Amino acid sequence: MDKKVGSKKRRSSDKAGLPPEALVFVGEQKIDKPVISIFQYTPDSCTDREYSIEEALAMKISDENITWLNIEGLHDVPLIQQIAEKFSIPPLLIEDILNTSERPKMEAMGDVIFIVLRMLSQEDASKPITIEHISIVLGQNFILSFQEGILGDVFDPIRNRLRTGKGRLRKQKIDYLCYELLDSIVDSYFGILEILGDKIEIIEENVLVQPQNELLRDLHELRTNLLSVRRSVWPLRDVINNIQREDDTYFQKSTRYYLRDLYDHTVQELETIETYWELLSGLQDIYLSSISNRMNEVMKVLTIITTIFIPLTFIAGLYGMNFKFMPELEWRFGYPVVILVMLIITYIMIKIFIRKKWM
């Protein structure tokens, strides 16, 4: 799949002045051409392949099997509109599908339930978190999922279980497939949090042992990444909670037990995020305190040196005035005596500083 390079990003402000149901893609084109893949399965069989636009529009939905249609690439507005209209998706929901800046939410409208969430990916701790907008539409015997198409998504294990028939997925109703999609995304957040947690531990050791200027930049990047995860998980908790409160039209009672477990996972992730956030705030304070203490130590040394040299500078300045009548200038032992006096003064001041524990 080729990635689209240099495409212009469309913002929400581009929709200003348009009617509420105007269909405008908001976001950045990530791939050249949308990809449509469709799974159709029963407890005993499963077929899946990529479809052309014409084949997808001509496909018939049967009550005898479950259909999962996934589209990667949202920039083709006519295609998204045709697919959505084929499944009787209201225009307001199509508008939200095309808006990649939409916050995670859940809406029940007519015979479908609409869910928006975010898929996160991070290769390693040195790179920023990549965010992908995901929309899921759950109907009576079908699921539509819409992706921007920039990640190797977390749905691959689900696809493998459907192909092989392992587990209970093919034996369950359509609502269980929806739960599996939500669960795979929520579980992927744990991997992101583990990467962030490992880097926080490394920074914590460096801050306490040897704080460097680069640590402040790392702390800022970590706070930015953690904020991205928080913005994805926080509303998702409310989404799953709202799904549980819906009647049995969309989710069976047996599936609600899994949704409760999924809700617990989001709460656990939020608690981890809040813990990391407090740790980062504490590490930033420790870093600033360490830098301040180091600066104080430097200023302390410089102050001690300056204090020692004040009387010595006074003596040197006194005998450097070049007045004609200064008896000490004609004395044979004047120079060594002045040097000896300076050394004695230096010794006495150092002893005083040590006794005061200033050194």
C-alpha positions in Angstrom: 0.0 0.0 0.0 1.6 3.3 -1.1 1.5 6.2 1.2 0.3 9.5 -0.1 3.1 12.1 0.3 2.6 15.8 0.3 -1.2 15.9 0.4 -2.8 19.0 1.7 -4.4 18.7 5.1 -8.0 19.8 5.3 -9.1 21.4 8.6 -12.5 21.7 10.3 -12.5 25.4 9.4 -12.9 24.4 5.7 -16.5 23.4 6.6 -17.4 26.9 7.8 -20.7 28.1 6.2 -21.7 24.7 4.9 -24.9 22.9 5.8 -24.8 20.5 8.8 -24.9 17.4 6.6 -22.4 18.6 4.0 -19.9 15.8 3.4 -16.3 17.2 3.5 -13.2 15.1 4.3 -11.4 16.7 7.3 -7.8 15.4 7.7 -4.8 14.5 5.6 -4.8 12.0 2.7 -2.6 9.1 3.9 -2.8 6.7 1.0 -3.2 7.0 -2.8 -6.2 4.8 -3.2 -8.8 3.4 -0.7 -8.7 -0.3 0.0 -11.9 -2.3 0.6 -11.7 -5.7 2.3 -14.8 -7.8 3.3 -15.2 -10.7 5.6 -18.3 -12.8 5.4 -18.6 -15.8 7.8 -20.8 -18.3 9.5 -19.8 -20.7 12.3 -18.6 -23.2 9.7 -17.1 -21.0 6.9 -15.4 -17.7 6.2 -14.5 -15.9 3.0 -12.4 -12.7 2.8 -10.7 -10.7 0.1 -10.2 -7.2 -1.2 -13.1 -5.8 -3.3 -13.2 -3.2 -6.0 -15.6 -0.3 -5.5 -18.1 -1.7 -8.0 -18.0 -5.2 -6.3 -18.4 -3.7 -2.9 -21.4 -1.6 -4.0 -23.0 -4.6 -5.8 -22.4 -7.0 -2.8 -25.5 -8.5 -1.3 -26.0 -8.7 2.5 -27.5 -11.9 3.7 -29.0 -12.7 7.1 -27.4 -16.2 6.9 -23.9 -14.8 7.5 -22.1 -11.9 9.2 -20.4 -9.2 7.1 -17.5 -7.1 8.2 -16.5 -4.5 5.6 -13.3 -2.5 6.3 -12.3 0.6 4.3 -8.8 2.1 4.5 -8.6 5.6 3.2 -11.2 8.3 3.9 -10.3 10.9 1.4 -12.6 9.5 -1.3 -15.8 11.2 -0.2 -18.1 9.8 -3.0 -17.0 6.2 -2.2 -17.6 6.7 1.6 -21.0 8.2 0.8 -22.0 5.3 -1.5 -20.9 2.6 0.9 -22.7 4.4 3.8 -25.9 4.9 1.8 -25.8 1.2 0.8 -26.1 0.3 4.4 -28.6 3.1 5.2 -26.2 5.2 7.3 -27.6 8.6 8.2 -25.8 11.6 6.7 -24.8 13.0 10.1 -22.9 9.9 10.8 -21.2 10.0 7.4 -20.1 13.5 8.2 -18.5 12.2 11.5 -16.8 9.3 9.6 -15.1 11.9 7.3 -13.9 14.1 10.2 -10.7 12.6 11.5 -10.5 15.2 14.3 -13.7 13.9 15.9 -13.3 12.9 19.5 -14.2 9.3 20.6 -17.9 9.0 21.1 -20.9 6.7 20.7 -24.3 7.4 19.1 -27.3 5.1 18.6 -29.3 6.2 15.5 -32.0 4.2 14.0 -30.9 0.6 13.5 -27.2 1.2 13.9 -24.8 2.2 16.6 -21.9 4.4 15.7 -18.6 4.4 17.5 -15.6 6.7 17.0 -12.3 6.0 18.6 -8.5 6.3 18.0 -5.9 3.7 17.2 -2.4 4.5 18.5 0.9 3.2 17.4 4.5 3.8 18.5 7.5 1.9 17.1 9.8 2.8 20.0 10.2 5.4 22.8 12.3 7.7 20.6 9.5 8.3 18.1 6.2 10.1 18.6 2.9 8.4 18.9 0.9 8.0 15.6 -2.8 8.5 15.9 -5.4 7.0 13.4 -9.1 7.9 13.3 -11.4 4.8 13.4 -15.1 4.7 12.9 -17.2 1.6 13.5 -20.8 1.2 12.5 -22.7 -1.8 14.0 -25.9 -3.0 12.3 -28.1 -6.0 12.6 -25.8 -8.4 10.7 -23.0 -6.2 9.5 -20.1 -4.1 10.8 -18.5 -1.2 8.8 -15.0 0.0 9.9 -13.4 3.1 8.4 -9.7 3.8 8.8 -7.3 6.4 7.6 -5.0 3.6 6.4 -1.6 4.7 7.9 -0.9 1.9 10.3 -0.5 -1.8 10.4 -3.7 -2.0 12.4 -4.4 -4.1 15.5 -7.2 -6.0 13.8 -4.9 -8.6 12.2 -5.3 -11.2 15.1 -9.1 -10.9 14.7 -8.8 -11.6 10.9 -6.6 -14.6 11.6 -9.1 -16.0 14.1 -11.9 -15.6 11.6 -9.9 -17.4 8.9 -8.9 -20.3 11.0 -12.1 -20.6 13.1 -10.1 -20.7 16.3 -11.8 -19.4 19.5 -15.5 -18.5 19.8 -15.5 -15.5 17.4 -17.2 -17.2 14.4 -19.8 -18.8 16.7 -21.0 -15.5 18.2 -23.3 -12.8 17.0 -22.3 -9.6 15.3 -22.1 -7.7 18.6 -19.3 -9.9 19.8 -17.2 -9.0 16.7 -17.7 -5.4 17.6 -16.5 -6.1 21.1 -13.4 -7.8 19.7 -12.6 -4.7 17.6 -13.0 -2.4 20.6 -11.0 -4.8 22.8 -8.0 -5.0 20.3 -7.8 -1.2 20.3 -8.0 -0.8 24.0 -5.4 -3.6 24.6 -3.0 -1.8 22.2 -3.0 1.2 24.6 -1.3 -1.0 27.2 1.7 -1.5 24.8 2.0 2.3 24.4 1.9 2.8 28.2 4.6 0.1 28.7 6.9 2.0 26.3 6.2 5.2 28.1 6.7 3.6 31.5 10.1 2.2 30.5 11.3 5.6 29.4 10.1 7.3 32.6 12.1 4.8 34.6 15.3 5.6 32.6 14.7 9.4 33.0 14.1 9.0 36.7 17.5 7.3 37.1 19.2 10.0 35.1 17.5 12.8 36.9 18.7 11.5 40.3 22.2 10.6 39.2 23.3 13.1 36.6 20.7 15.6 35.2 21.4 16.9 31.7 19.8 19.5 29.5 18.5 16.8 27.2 16.3 15.4 30.0 14.0 18.4 29.9 13.3 17.8 26.2 12.7 14.1 26.9 10.3 15.0 29.7 8.4 17.4 27.4 8.1 14.7 24.7 6.9 12.2 27.3 4.2 14.6 28.5 3.1 15.2 24.9 2.8 11.5 24.2 1.1 10.8 27.5 -1.4 13.6 26.8 -2.2 12.0 23.4 -3.0 8.7 25.1 -5.1 10.4 27.7 -7.1 12.2 25.1 -7.9 8.9 23.4 -8.6 6.8 26.6 -10.5 9.3 28.6 -13.6 9.7 26.3 -13.4 6.0 25.3 -14.2 5.1 28.9 -17.4 7.0 28.6 -18.1 5.5 25.2 -17.9 1.9 26.6 -20.0 2.9 29.6 -22.7 4.3 27.4 -22.7 1.1 25.3 -23.3 -0.9 28.4 -26.4 1.2 29.2 -28.0 0.6 25.8 -30.8 -1.9 25.5 -30.5 -5.3 24.0 -31.1 -3.9 20.5 -27.3 -3.8 19.8 -25.6 -5.9 22.4 -26.7 -9.1 23.9 -26.6 -9.7 27.7 -23.8 -12.3 27.2 -21.6 -9.7 25.4 -22.2 -7.1 28.1 -20.1 -9.1 30.5 -17.1 -8.7 28.2 -17.9 -5.0 27.8 -17.7 -4.6 31.6 -14.3 -6.2 31.5 -13.3 -3.8 28.7 -14.5 -0.9 30.8 -12.3 -2.0 33.6 -9.3 -2.0 31.2 -10.0 1.6 30.3 -10.2 2.5 34.0 -6.9 0.7 34.6 -5.3 2.6 31.7 -6.5 5.9 33.0 -5.1 5.2 36.5 -1.8 4.3 34.9 -1.9 7.5 32.8 -2.6 9.6 35.9 0.2 7.9 37.8 2.7 8.6 35.0 1.5 12.2 34.7 2.2 12.7 38.4 5.6 11.0 38.0 6.5 13.3 35.1 5.5 16.4 37.1 7.5 15.2 40.0 10.5 14.4 37.8 10.3 17.8 36.2 10.4 19.4 39.7 13.3 17.2 40.7 15.2 18.2 37.5 14.7 21.9 38.1 15.7 21.5 41.8 18.8 19.5 40.7 19.8 22.2 38.2 19.1 24.9 40.8 21.2 23.0 43.4 24.1 22.7 41.0 23.9 26.4 40.2 23.9 27.1 43.9 26.9 24.9 44.5 28.8 26.8 41.7 27.7 30.2 43.1 28.8 29.0 46.6 32.3 28.1 45.3 32.6 31.4 43.5 31.4 33.3 46.5 34.0 31.6 48.8 36.8 32.3 46.3 35.7 35.9 46.0 35.4 36.3 49.8 38.9 35.0 50.3 40.4 37.3 47.7 38.7 40.5 49.1 41.2 41.1 51.9 44.1 39.9 49.7 43.0 42.4 47.0 42.8 45.1 49.7 46.4 44.5 50.8 47.6 44.3 47.2 45.8 47.5 46.3 47.1 49.3 49.4 50.7 48.6 48.6 50.2 49.3 45.0 49.3 53.0 45.4 53.0 54.0 44.8 53.0 56.8 47.4 56.6 58.1 48.0 56.5 57.9 51.8 55.5 54.2 52.6 58.0 52.8 55.1 57.2 49.2 54.2 58.4 49.7 50.6 61.9 50.4 51.8 62.0 47.5 54.3 64.1 44.5 53.2 61.6 41.9 54.5 58.4 43.8 53.4 57.5 41.6 50.5 57.8 38.2 52.2 56.0 39.5 55.2 53.1 40.7 53.1 52.9 37.4 51.3 53.0 35.6 54.7 50.2 37.8 56.0 48.1 37.0 52.9 48.7 33.3 53.4 47.7 33.5 57.1 44.5 35.4 56.3 43.7 32.8 53.6 44.2 29.9 56.1 42.1 31.6 58.8 39.2 32.2 56.4 39.3 28.7 55.1 39.2 27.3 58.6 36.3 29.5 59.5 34.4 28.3 56.3 35.1 24.7 57.2 33.9 25.2 60.8 30.7 26.9 59.5 30.3 23.9 57.1 30.3 26.3 54.2 33.0 24.1 52.5 
